[in-house]
């Protein structure tokens, strides 16, 4: 793992520690929002890391402007066996996918007064194991940093999956 990804994994350690053995449900979302609210230093540092990683290209986001993303950190010891993915949606819905082991999301809209991810405002959202959805970003650009145990995600259409950026992105 390169230095940028190592630093990101270290930054996310308090979140990883909280979610590692917890049931992934509505209660976990409430706990995350209480412990790491959008105005907290950690949440702001996550937003800054995503902005910097996208700007510098090391996150390797791929796709159309309205939907792009990448696996930024592969599952491994540094993340407790979870992948860290980042996606950016601009007034976009889809593609349908499921979360075999669940998904924990940090929702980071450009404009917190209007931006939403699946109706969730800036903050944390949790999808339990076996859940599925058509992810919807609305109200302008919304970035989502999310954890997937074992990196497990299942797209209805294989062509819809985002390629991994964990090895350094496209290398334009």
C-alpha positions in Angstrom: 0.0 0.0 0.0 1.5 3.4 -1.0 2.0 6.2 1.5 -1.3 8.0 0.6 -3.4 4.9 1.2 -1.5 4.1 4.4 -2.3 7.6 5.7 -5.9 7.2 4.7 -6.2 3.8 6.5 -4.6 5.3 9.6 -7.0 8.3 9.5 -9.9 5.8 9.3 -8.7 3.6 12.2 -11.2 5.1 14.8 -14.1 4.4 12.5 -12.8 0.9 11.7 -12.4 0.2 15.4 -16.0 1.2 16.1 -17.6 -0.8 13.3 -15.4 -3.9 13.4 -17.5 -5.9 15.8 -20.7 -3.9 15.9 -23.9 -5.0 14.3 -24.3 -3.1 11.1 -27.7 -1.5 11.6 -29.5 1.8 12.3 -28.0 1.9 15.8 -24.5 1.8 14.3 -25.4 4.8 12.1 -26.6 6.7 15.2 -23.4 5.8 17.1 -21.2 6.9 14.2 -23.1 10.2 13.8 -22.7 10.8 17.6 -19.0 9.9 17.7 -17.9 11.4 14.4 -20.4 14.0 13.3 -19.8 16.1 10.1 -18.4 19.0 12.2 -15.8 16.7 13.9 -12.2 16.9 13.1 -12.2 13.3 11.9 -15.1 13.8 9.5 -13.5 17.0 8.1 -10.2 15.3 7.7 -11.9 12.5 5.7 -13.6 15.0 3.4 -10.2 16.8 2.9 -8.4 13.5 2.2 -11.0 12.6 -0.4 -10.8 16.0 -2.0 -7.0 15.9 -2.1 -6.9 12.3 -3.3 -9.3 13.0 -6.2 -7.5 16.2 -7.1 -4.1 14.6 -7.0 -5.4 11.5 -8.8 -4.1 8.9 -6.3 -7.6 7.7 -5.5 -7.9 6.6 -9.1 -11.6 7.5 -9.6 -13.0 6.2 -12.9 -16.2 6.7 -14.8 -18.4 9.4 -16.2 -18.5 12.8 -14.5 -21.9 12.0 -13.0 -20.7 8.7 -11.5 -17.2 7.9 -10.8 -15.4 5.9 -8.1 -12.8 3.4 -7.1 -11.7 0.9 -4.6 -9.0 3.0 -2.8 -7.8 0.5 -0.2 -8.1 -3.3 -0.7 -9.3 -5.3 2.2 -6.4 -6.3 4.5 -4.9 -5.9 8.0 -4.7 -2.1 7.8 -8.5 -1.9 7.5 -9.6 -4.9 9.5 -10.4 -6.9 6.4 -12.6 -4.1 4.9 -12.1 -2.3 1.6 -12.4 1.4 1.5 -14.1 2.7 -1.6 -14.9 6.2 -2.7 -17.6 7.2 -5.2 -18.8 10.6 -6.4 -22.3 11.1 -7.7 -23.8 14.2 -9.2 -27.6 14.0 -9.4 -27.3 10.4 -10.4 -29.1 7.1 -9.5 -27.9 3.6 -10.0 -26.5 1.0 -10.7 -28.4 -1.5 -8.5 -26.2 -3.6 -6.2 -26.3 -5.5 -3.0 -24.1 -5.6 0.1 -23.5 -9.3 1.1 -21.7 -8.3 4.3 -23.1 -4.7 4.7 -21.8 -1.3 3.9 -20.9 1.7 6.2 -20.9 5.1 4.4 -19.6 8.5 5.2 -21.9 10.9 3.2 -20.0 14.0 2.1 -22.1 16.4 -0.1 -20.6 19.5 -1.6 -23.5 21.5 -0.4 -24.7 20.0 3.0 -27.9 22.0 2.9 -29.1 20.2 -0.3 -26.9 17.2 -1.0 -28.2 13.7 -0.1 -27.2 10.1 -0.6 -30.3 7.8 -0.6 -32.0 10.6 1.3 -29.3 10.7 3.9 -27.8 14.0 4.7 -24.1 14.7 5.5 -23.0 12.1 8.1 -23.1 8.4 8.3 -25.4 5.8 6.8 -25.3 2.0 7.4 -26.7 -0.7 5.1 -27.0 -4.1 6.9 -25.7 -7.4 5.5 -27.9 -8.6 2.6 -29.3 -5.1 1.8 -29.5 -3.8 -1.8 -30.3 -0.5 -3.4 -30.1 1.9 -6.4 -27.7 4.4 -4.9 -28.9 7.9 -5.5 -27.0 11.1 -5.1 -29.0 14.3 -5.4 -28.6 18.0 -4.6 -25.3 18.4 -6.5 -22.0 16.5 -6.0 -22.1 14.0 -3.2 -19.0 12.0 -2.3 -19.3 8.7 -0.4 -16.5 7.0 1.4 -17.6 3.5 2.3 -16.4 0.3 4.0 -17.2 -3.1 2.7 -16.2 -6.2 4.8 -14.0 -8.4 2.6 -14.7 -5.9 -0.2 -17.9 -7.7 -1.0 -20.3 -5.9 -3.3 -22.5 -7.5 -6.0 -23.7 -5.5 -9.0 -26.7 -6.6 -10.9 -24.8 -5.7 -14.1 -21.2 -6.7 -14.1 -20.3 -3.9 -16.5 -21.5 -1.4 -13.8 -18.9 -2.2 -11.2 -16.1 0.4 -10.6 -12.6 -0.8 -11.3 -10.1 -0.8 -8.5 -8.0 2.3 -7.9 -6.1 0.6 -5.1 -3.0 0.0 -7.2 -2.7 3.7 -8.1 -5.5 4.4 -10.5 -5.4 4.7 -14.3 -1.9 6.2 -14.5 -3.0 8.7 -17.2 
